[in-house]
Amino acid sequence: MKLSEDGKMQRNRKSSRCGCRAYMRIVKCADFNVPEWRVTAFSNIHNHELLKANEVCLLPAYCTITPDDKARICMFAKAGMSVRQMLRLMELEKGVKLGCLPFTEIDVRNLLQSFRNVNRDNDPIDLIAMCKKLKDENPNFQYDFKLDGHNRLEHIAWTYASSVQLYVSFGDAVIFDTTHRLDAYDMLLGVWAGVENHGMTTFFGCVLLRDENIQSFSWGLKTFLGFMKGKAPQTLLTDQNMWLKEAIAIEMPETKHAFSICHIISKFSDWFSVLLGSRYDDWKSDFYRLYGLELLEEFEEEWREMIDKYGLHGNKHIIRLYALRTFWALPFLRPYLFAGLTSLCQSETTTTFIQRILSAQSLLDRFVEQVAEVVEFNDRGSKQKQRRKSQKVCLKTGSPIESHAATVLTPYAFGKLQEELLLAPQYASFVVDEGCFEVKHHTQMDGGCEVICVLCEEQISCSCHHFEFSGILCRHVLLVLSSNNCFHIPDPYLPSRWRLNSSSSINPLSNATRQHSEKIQLLESLTSALIAESIETKERLDVACEQTAMVLSRIKDLPRTTQSANDIVYNCPSDLILPEVEDADGIVQSFTMGTSHEPLTSGKLKDRRPRDGIDITRKRRHYSDSCCGHFEHDSSDCPMMEGDNLNGDALGYI
């Protein structure tokens, strides 16, 4: 038995003999008092195959980490970098090829583990004390944990009150990232996140797991569902982890599980670059094209052609990718709502957010609080960005549909819809049957998309599944709506998750909401405008709070009896101004509500300056009271007012 410096026994490595006659004999000589090693005998006769040159470095004798490299790895770990990031950075620093460092990922993980064994100050059990402290300060903070048989922390998960509230509105599509480890505690870090109505990453919860297996992931998923009162997401995006895949199938059977394409693509270089050589870039281009196809039949056919073209029939990675195609290929995912989470841009944003969380481990004595500060900083940045964007929205098409959407959707969602509107004129629609249309690009002779549009029943669908996938109507549907003289988007196709005021307090499926959908949209727009105008100065904010409290008190005094939509009269204050909308020519248009119909304003708006003791508000160009403000036709035959029993005042916000 070998004895270490601290007196503890170390295991002996087993030595196996196979009768190989290769050997080298060396002796130590000390001529003239200078020690020297000399080779006295050598035989290179082997009775087995030798390792390849690129595999020799994997032998334990060659996997050495110099003291300088150990110091750098320790510094990288404190900075919150993952092991893979450390290896890639050191490869670039040393100028070696991918995977040609003298040590492997396992060696680095073992080194980090040895650091942790030396320093036992970072006890994971302290996390429980942190969470208990936060729970005492805020009863809405939630956490749960599990101890093993030795009373050591095995798993812990937590979420914040604001995260639970955000999940109510934006928990339909969720990312569960488990690709990072919290090295200080030697635990797997899992982060639940999503995207809110302004396109910003939002935090839902965090979990630390001791082991990476089905039981650990099942505990994490159960705990998360408990935090969110049993509400499972419609879709869940993860990395390609088979244990996690099995756990999701057990704990969230109704949730559509998908793999992040970014995590799959990151492995392509290792899998195919050497195999395909100079054809690797061409293969990647073909793969990206396959990934983005719309029809399942096209995907299956072109996948076979790609296999034949590059001779990948027996490749194990290709076989596995095809077997799991329903988890990553867009033709199989489009019928499900992912709200843009599958895009590369959103994936990078989420990764950046998680890196901020990892950086919090530099202060382990208050790690949970640090994560809360990261979440709060992210939310604050989101609100500032939202405030800047909501000031001006640029109209580019002159379409009434565009004007309507600008008052309902957030600038982020409106931008996505506007992209589809700008592309719609490139397509042609043909009536196939009543309520059924074929829409194809002007350069297409065959194919196209099938659009079902029955406006009287508010039934709209397209074979491209763009709305189901993103929550934004596609160019094909928008073309059909315009061609059929529909001047606004039906309410069910402006999802609450993309609206200016996404709130779970209003159930979009309730009968009352359906009856008063137009007026609810009006109220949402007025509320958004009230906030945008009030936050500019403290005086405005004080007046807004005071007046809003009075209005709310008056509403509470009114009886709760149910009235028909036609019997309810809304009287809106005349001085509320909705967010400015700027058209493509730079002309700012300000939508207003009031007793006098003042739909649009031409020219640049000037700052409000008191003149002769009078507060000069924005100057407006007045149209005739019989004009709705869109095409200067008479309001009696305006298609937007037809059948709604609404006057021009009630539609001034469109």
LINFENBEL-V281604 format. One record per residue. N is the residue number from 1. RES is the residue in three letters. OMEGA is omega in radians with two decimals (none if undefined). Layout:
# LINFENBEL-V281604
<<N,RES,OMEGA> <N,RES,OMEGA>>
This chain:
# LINFENBEL-V281604
<<1,MET,-3.14> <2,LYS,3.10> <3,LEU,3.09> <4,SER,-3.08> <5,GLU,-3.12> <6,ASP,3.06> <7,GLY,-3.13> <8,LYS,3.12> <9,MET,3.06> <10,GLN,-3.11> <11,ARG,3.05> <12,ASN,3.05> <13,ARG,3.12> <14,LYS,3.09> <15,SER,-3.12> <16,SER,3.13> <17,ARG,-3.11> <18,CYS,3.11> <19,GLY,3.13> <20,CYS,-3.06> <21,ARG,3.10> <22,ALA,3.14> <23,TYR,3.02> <24,MET,-3.13> <25,ARG,3.13> <26,ILE,3.09> <27,VAL,-3.13> <28,LYS,3.13> <29,CYS,-3.12> <30,ALA,3.11> <31,ASP,3.13> <32,PHE,3.11> <33,ASN,3.08> <34,VAL,-3.12> <35,PRO,-3.09> <36,GLU,3.09> <37,TRP,3.14> <38,ARG,3.07> <39,VAL,-3.10> <40,THR,3.12> <41,ALA,-3.11> <42,PHE,3.06> <43,SER,-3.08> <44,ASN,-3.12> <45,ILE,-3.11> <46,HIS,3.04> <47,ASN,-3.14> <48,HIS,3.12> <49,GLU,3.13> <50,LEU,3.08> <51,LEU,3.03> <52,LYS,-3.07> <53,ALA,-3.11> <54,ASN,3.13> <55,GLU,-3.12> <56,VAL,-3.10> <57,CYS,-3.13> <58,LEU,3.08> <59,LEU,-3.09> <60,PRO,-3.10> <61,ALA,-3.09> <62,TYR,-3.09> <63,CYS,-3.12> <64,THR,3.09> <65,ILE,-3.11> <66,THR,3.10> <67,PRO,3.12> <68,ASP,3.12> <69,ASP,3.10> <70,LYS,3.14> <71,ALA,-3.14> <72,ARG,3.12> <73,ILE,3.10> <74,CYS,3.12> <75,MET,3.12> <76,PHE,-3.14> <77,ALA,3.12> <78,LYS,3.12> <79,ALA,3.08> <80,GLY,-3.13> <81,MET,3.05> <82,SER,-3.12> <83,VAL,3.14> <84,ARG,3.11> <85,GLN,3.09> <86,MET,-3.10> <87,LEU,-3.11> <88,ARG,-3.14> <89,LEU,-3.13> <90,MET,3.04> <91,GLU,3.12> <92,LEU,-3.14> <93,GLU,-3.09> <94,LYS,3.12> <95,GLY,3.14> <96,VAL,-3.14> <97,LYS,-3.13> <98,LEU,3.10> <99,GLY,-3.08> <100,CYS,3.02> <101,LEU,-3.14> <102,PRO,3.09> <103,PHE,-3.04> <104,THR,3.12> <105,GLU,3.13> <106,ILE,3.11> <107,ASP,-3.14> <108,VAL,3.11> <109,ARG,3.10> <110,ASN,3.11> <111,LEU,3.13> <112,LEU,3.10> <113,GLN,3.11> <114,SER,3.06> <115,PHE,-3.10> <116,ARG,3.12> <117,ASN,3.12> <118,VAL,-3.10> <119,ASN,-3.11> <120,ARG,-3.10> <121,ASP,-3.09> <122,ASN,-3.11> <123,ASP,3.14> <124,PRO,-3.12> <125,ILE,3.10> <126,ASP,3.12> <127,LEU,3.13> <128,ILE,3.11> <129,ALA,3.10> <130,MET,-3.10> <131,CYS,3.12> <132,LYS,3.12> <133,LYS,3.12> <134,LEU,3.11> <135,LYS,3.10> <136,ASP,-3.14> <137,GLU,-3.11> <138,ASN,-3.10> <139,PRO,-3.13> <140,ASN,3.02> <141,PHE,-3.08> <142,GLN,3.06> <143,TYR,3.08> <144,ASP,-3.12> <145,PHE,3.12> <146,LYS,3.11> <147,LEU,3.11> <148,ASP,-3.08> <149,GLY,3.14> <150,HIS,3.13> <151,ASN,3.06> <152,ARG,-3.13> <153,LEU,3.12> <154,GLU,3.10> <155,HIS,3.01> <156,ILE,3.13> <157,ALA,3.12> <158,TRP,3.05> <159,THR,-3.08> <160,TYR,-3.09> <161,ALA,-3.14> <162,SER,-3.14> <163,SER,3.11> <164,VAL,3.12> <165,GLN,3.13> <166,LEU,-3.13> <167,TYR,3.13> <168,VAL,-3.09> <169,SER,-2.99> <170,PHE,-3.12> <171,GLY,3.12> <172,ASP,3.13> <173,ALA,-2.99> <174,VAL,2.97> <175,ILE,3.00> <176,PHE,-3.07> <177,ASP,3.13> <178,THR,-3.05> <179,THR,-3.10> <180,HIS,3.07> <181,ARG,3.03> <182,LEU,-2.98> <183,ASP,-3.09> <184,ALA,3.13> <185,TYR,-3.08> <186,ASP,-3.13> <187,MET,3.09> <188,LEU,3.13> <189,LEU,3.05> <190,GLY,-3.11> <191,VAL,3.01> <192,TRP,-3.12> <193,ALA,3.12> <194,GLY,3.12> <195,VAL,-3.12> <196,GLU,-2.97> <197,ASN,3.09> <198,HIS,3.06> <199,GLY,-3.12> <200,MET,3.09> <201,THR,3.12> <202,THR,-3.04> <203,PHE,3.11> <204,PHE,-3.10> <205,GLY,-3.07> <206,CYS,3.12> <207,VAL,3.02> <208,LEU,-3.08> <209,LEU,3.13> <210,ARG,-3.08> <211,ASP,3.12> <212,GLU,3.13> <213,ASN,-3.06> <214,ILE,-3.10> <215,GLN,3.14> <216,SER,3.14> <217,PHE,3.11> <218,SER,3.09> <219,TRP,3.14> <220,GLY,-3.13> <221,LEU,3.10> <222,LYS,-3.13> <223,THR,3.13> <224,PHE,3.10> <225,LEU,3.08> <226,GLY,3.08> <227,PHE,-3.03> <228,MET,3.05> <229,LYS,3.04> <230,GLY,-3.12> <231,LYS,3.11> <232,ALA,3.10> <233,PRO,3.05> <234,GLN,-3.13> <235,THR,-3.13> <236,LEU,-3.09> <237,LEU,-3.12> <238,THR,2.99> <239,ASP,-3.03> <240,GLN,-3.13> <241,ASN,-3.04> <242,MET,3.08> <243,TRP,3.11> <244,LEU,3.10> <245,LYS,3.14> <246,GLU,-3.13> <247,ALA,3.12> <248,ILE,3.12> <249,ALA,-3.13> <250,ILE,-3.01> <251,GLU,-3.12> <252,MET,-3.05> <253,PRO,-3.12> <254,GLU,-3.11> <255,THR,3.06> <256,LYS,-3.11> <257,HIS,3.13> <258,ALA,3.09> <259,PHE,3.08> <260,SER,-3.12> <261,ILE,3.14> <262,CYS,3.13> <263,HIS,3.12> <264,ILE,-3.11> <265,ILE,-3.10> <266,SER,-3.13> <267,LYS,-3.05> <268,PHE,-3.09> <269,SER,3.12> <270,ASP,-3.04> <271,TRP,-2.89> <272,PHE,-3.02> <273,SER,3.13> <274,VAL,-3.09> <275,LEU,-3.06> <276,LEU,3.10> <277,GLY,-3.08> <278,SER,3.14> <279,ARG,-3.07> <280,TYR,-3.13> <281,ASP,3.10> <282,ASP,3.13> <283,TRP,3.12> <284,LYS,3.11> <285,SER,3.11> <286,ASP,3.14> <287,PHE,3.13> <288,TYR,3.13> <289,ARG,3.09> <290,LEU,-3.10> <291,TYR,-3.05> <292,GLY,3.14> <293,LEU,-3.10> <294,GLU,-3.02> <295,LEU,3.12> <296,LEU,-3.11> <297,GLU,3.11> <298,GLU,-3.12> <299,PHE,-3.10> <300,GLU,-3.11> <301,GLU,-3.07> <302,GLU,3.04> <303,TRP,3.12> <304,ARG,3.12> <305,GLU,3.13> <306,MET,3.12> <307,ILE,3.13> <308,ASP,-3.06> <309,LYS,-3.05> <310,TYR,3.09> <311,GLY,-3.06> <312,LEU,-3.02> <313,HIS,-3.05> <314,GLY,-3.09> <315,ASN,-3.05> <316,LYS,3.14> <317,HIS,3.10> <318,ILE,3.13> <319,ILE,-3.12> <320,ARG,3.10> <321,LEU,-3.13> <322,TYR,3.14> <323,ALA,-3.12> <324,LEU,-3.02> <325,ARG,-3.13> <326,THR,-3.13> <327,PHE,-3.07> <328,TRP,-3.07> <329,ALA,-3.08> <330,LEU,3.11> <331,PRO,3.13> <332,PHE,-3.06> <333,LEU,-3.03> <334,ARG,3.13> <335,PRO,-3.08> <336,TYR,-3.09> <337,LEU,3.04> <338,PHE,3.00> <339,ALA,3.08> <340,GLY,-3.10> <341,LEU,-3.10> <342,THR,-3.10> <343,SER,3.14> <344,LEU,-3.12> <345,CYS,-3.14> <346,GLN,3.11> <347,SER,3.11> <348,GLU,3.12> <349,THR,3.13> <350,THR,3.13> <351,THR,3.10> <352,THR,3.12> <353,PHE,-3.14> <354,ILE,3.09> <355,GLN,3.07> <356,ARG,3.10> <357,ILE,3.13> <358,LEU,-3.14> <359,SER,-3.14> <360,ALA,-3.12> <361,GLN,3.04> <362,SER,3.08> <363,LEU,-3.00> <364,LEU,-3.10> <365,ASP,3.07> <366,ARG,-3.05> <367,PHE,-3.09> <368,VAL,3.09> <369,GLU,3.11> <370,GLN,3.09> <371,VAL,3.10> <372,ALA,3.12> <373,GLU,3.07> <374,VAL,3.14> <375,VAL,3.14> <376,GLU,3.10> <377,PHE,3.13> <378,ASN,3.13> <379,ASP,-3.14> <380,ARG,3.09> <381,GLY,3.11> <382,SER,-3.13> <383,LYS,3.11> <384,GLN,3.11> <385,LYS,3.11> <386,GLN,-3.11> <387,ARG,3.13> <388,ARG,-3.07> <389,LYS,-3.06> <390,SER,-3.12> <391,GLN,-3.10> <392,LYS,3.04> <393,VAL,-3.04> <394,CYS,3.05> <395,LEU,-3.04> <396,LYS,-3.03> <397,THR,-3.05> <398,GLY,-3.12> <399,SER,3.06> <400,PRO,3.09> <401,ILE,3.13> <402,GLU,3.13> <403,SER,3.14> <404,HIS,-3.10> <405,ALA,-3.11> <406,ALA,-3.13> <407,THR,-3.05> <408,VAL,-3.02> <409,LEU,3.01> <410,THR,3.12> <411,PRO,3.13> <412,TYR,-3.13> <413,ALA,3.11> <414,PHE,3.10> <415,GLY,3.10> <416,LYS,3.11> <417,LEU,-3.12> <418,GLN,3.08> <419,GLU,3.12> <420,GLU,3.12> <421,LEU,-3.12> <422,LEU,-3.13> <423,LEU,-3.08> <424,ALA,-3.12> <425,PRO,3.12> <426,GLN,-3.07> <427,TYR,3.10> <428,ALA,3.14> <429,SER,3.14> <430,PHE,3.14> <431,VAL,3.10> <432,VAL,3.14> <433,ASP,3.13> <434,GLU,-3.13> <435,GLY,-3.12> <436,CYS,-3.08> <437,PHE,3.00> <438,GLU,-3.09> <439,VAL,3.13> <440,LYS,3.10> <441,HIS,-3.04> <442,HIS,3.11> <443,THR,-3.10> <444,GLN,3.03> <445,MET,-3.12> <446,ASP,3.07> <447,GLY,-3.07> <448,GLY,-3.12> <449,CYS,3.10> <450,GLU,-3.13> <451,VAL,3.02> <452,ILE,-3.09> <453,CYS,3.08> <454,VAL,-2.98> <455,LEU,-3.11> <456,CYS,3.11> <457,GLU,-3.09> <458,GLU,3.13> <459,GLN,-3.12> <460,ILE,3.06> <461,SER,3.11> <462,CYS,-3.10> <463,SER,3.11> <464,CYS,3.09> <465,HIS,-3.12> <466,HIS,-3.14> <467,PHE,3.13> <468,GLU,-3.05> <469,PHE,-3.03> <470,SER,-3.05> <471,GLY,3.12> <472,ILE,3.13> <473,LEU,-3.10> <474,CYS,3.14> <475,ARG,-3.12> <476,HIS,3.12> <477,VAL,-3.14> <478,LEU,3.08> <479,LEU,-3.14> <480,VAL,3.11> <481,LEU,3.14> <482,SER,-3.12> <483,SER,-3.12> <484,ASN,3.03> <485,ASN,3.03> <486,CYS,-2.98> <487,PHE,3.00> <488,HIS,-3.11> <489,ILE,3.10> <490,PRO,-3.03> <491,ASP,-3.13> <492,PRO,-3.09> <493,TYR,2.93> <494,LEU,-3.00> <495,PRO,-3.12> <496,SER,-3.11> <497,ARG,3.14> <498,TRP,-3.09> <499,ARG,-3.12> <500,LEU,3.10> <501,ASN,3.11> <502,SER,-3.10> <503,SER,3.11> <504,SER,-3.09> <505,SER,3.12> <506,ILE,3.12> <507,ASN,-3.06> <508,PRO,-3.10> <509,LEU,-3.10> <510,SER,-3.12> <511,ASN,-3.13> <512,ALA,3.13> <513,THR,3.13> <514,ARG,-3.09> <515,GLN,-3.04> <516,HIS,-3.02> <517,SER,-3.12> <518,GLU,-3.09> <519,LYS,3.06> <520,ILE,3.06> <521,GLN,3.11> <522,LEU,-3.13> <523,LEU,3.11> <524,GLU,-3.14> <525,SER,3.12> <526,LEU,3.13> <527,THR,3.12> <528,SER,3.14> <529,ALA,3.13> <530,LEU,3.14> <531,ILE,-3.10> <532,ALA,-3.12> <533,GLU,-3.00> <534,SER,-3.00> <535,ILE,-3.09> <536,GLU,3.13> <537,THR,3.12> <538,LYS,3.14> <539,GLU,3.12> <540,ARG,-3.10> <541,LEU,3.12> <542,ASP,3.13> <543,VAL,-3.13> <544,ALA,3.14> <545,CYS,-3.11> <546,GLU,-3.10> <547,GLN,3.13> <548,THR,3.09> <549,ALA,3.12> <550,MET,3.13> <551,VAL,-3.13> <552,LEU,3.10> <553,SER,3.13> <554,ARG,3.14> <555,ILE,-3.14> <556,LYS,3.13> <557,ASP,-3.12> <558,LEU,3.11> <559,PRO,-3.12> <560,ARG,-3.13> <561,THR,-3.13> <562,THR,3.09> <563,GLN,3.09> <564,SER,-3.09> <565,ALA,-3.07> <566,ASN,-3.10> <567,ASP,-3.07> <568,ILE,-3.13> <569,VAL,3.13> <570,TYR,3.06> <571,ASN,-3.07> <572,CYS,3.08> <573,PRO,-3.03> <574,SER,-3.05> <575,ASP,3.06> <576,LEU,-3.09> <577,ILE,-3.14> <578,LEU,-3.12> <579,PRO,-3.11> <580,GLU,3.09> <581,VAL,-3.07> <582,GLU,-3.14> <583,ASP,-3.03> <584,ALA,-3.13> <585,ASP,3.13> <586,GLY,3.13> <587,ILE,-3.12> <588,VAL,3.10> <589,GLN,-3.11> <590,SER,3.13> <591,PHE,-3.10> <592,THR,3.02> <593,MET,3.11> <594,GLY,-3.12> <595,THR,3.01> <596,SER,-3.03> <597,HIS,-3.12> <598,GLU,-2.96> <599,PRO,-2.99> <600,LEU,3.09> <601,THR,3.11> <602,SER,3.10> <603,GLY,-3.14> <604,LYS,3.13> <605,LEU,-3.14> <606,LYS,3.07> <607,ASP,3.14> <608,ARG,3.11> <609,ARG,3.09> <610,PRO,3.14> <611,ARG,-3.12> <612,ASP,3.07> <613,GLY,-3.10> <614,ILE,3.11> <615,ASP,-3.11> <616,ILE,3.07> <617,THR,-3.05> <618,ARG,3.12> <619,LYS,-3.10> <620,ARG,3.02> <621,ARG,-3.06> <622,HIS,2.97> <623,TYR,3.11> <624,SER,3.13> <625,ASP,-3.13> <626,SER,-3.12> <627,CYS,-3.12> <628,CYS,3.04> <629,GLY,-3.10> <630,HIS,-3.08> <631,PHE,-3.11> <632,GLU,2.96> <633,HIS,-3.08> <634,ASP,-3.08> <635,SER,-3.13> <636,SER,3.12> <637,ASP,3.12> <638,CYS,-3.12> <639,PRO,-3.11> <640,MET,-3.12> <641,MET,-3.03> <642,GLU,3.02> <643,GLY,-3.09> <644,ASP,-3.09> <645,ASN,3.12> <646,LEU,3.11> <647,ASN,-3.11> <648,GLY,3.14> <649,ASP,-3.07> <650,ALA,3.14> <651,LEU,-3.11> <652,GLY,-3.09> <653,TYR,-3.08> <654,ILE,none>>
